[in-house]
Amino acid sequence: MNEVSFVKTFLSALDSRPIKLRSDHVFDPEQVGLRVPYTLPRLHSPHPEMPKKTKAPLAPGSSKSITVHLKSPRNPSFEFSLPNTALATTSVQDLKDAVRQRVVDAQGNKVSLDKIKILYKRRPVTGKTIAEVLSDEPGMLSGGKEVEFGVMIMGGAQVPPNAGAGEGAGAEQRESYAPPKPAVGPSGESVVATEAFWDDLQGFLEQRLKDYDEAKKLRVLFKEAWRSSL
């Protein structure tokens, strides 16, 4: 069969079929061959997990350091510095120990560590190391900076005259503290009228409640109650 005769036969077969299918047209499944089901291609295997990066341990002496100033404004008033303090390894407990070595209670005994509070920006520190306390300040974590921590001793203490005399020559710590002064100056109601008194009260409440907002609210409440009693 040549091409011309094939085309004629094909066209004649098409003429016998309707040009358009009706809306209710149904194919006879026996006349229509079974269709091969379409299967989706297999997915590629997932990429292997990248190995987790682990930080190599710091070599001795390579930890970044910072100069720490510890200052207590009152009861007792003292200030000293700890230069070359490692950020990652120096804990808040170490700062308390440094304070404890320089103060005594009224009986001349060592002050309990529970009574020594370390403050940063007038708030109790949260974190075990200096790096954790300064985690929100990347500039400080680069090392070579200076930072000041406040000190509050519950129940008060005093600095002995020979504080620091037992330290070795290699301690390289400089201290500057003022000896206890006699109780002179304003007292009674004149002290309550000062902002310093209410700042101390708020700091004490923060220590006990561990809540800055609640301590501030109580400060305002106590202050208004005091003013109304005048």
Secondary structure as GFF3:
##gff-version 3
##sequence-region A 1 230
A	DSSP	alpha_helix	3	15	.	.	.	ID=ss1
A	DSSP	beta_strand	65	72	.	.	.	ID=ss2
A	DSSP	beta_strand	78	86	.	.	.	ID=ss3
A	DSSP	alpha_helix	92	100	.	.	.	ID=ss4
A	DSSP	three_ten_helix	113	115	.	.	.	ID=ss5
A	DSSP	beta_strand	116	120	.	.	.	ID=ss6
A	DSSP	beta_strand	123	124	.	.	.	ID=ss7
A	DSSP	alpha_helix	130	133	.	.	.	ID=ss8
A	DSSP	alpha_helix	138	141	.	.	.	ID=ss9
A	DSSP	beta_strand	146	153	.	.	.	ID=ss10
A	DSSP	three_ten_helix	169	171	.	.	.	ID=ss11
A	DSSP	beta_strand	175	177	.	.	.	ID=ss12
A	DSSP	alpha_helix	189	192	.	.	.	ID=ss13
A	DSSP	alpha_helix	195	209	.	.	.	ID=ss14
A	DSSP	alpha_helix	212	228	.	.	.	ID=ss15
###
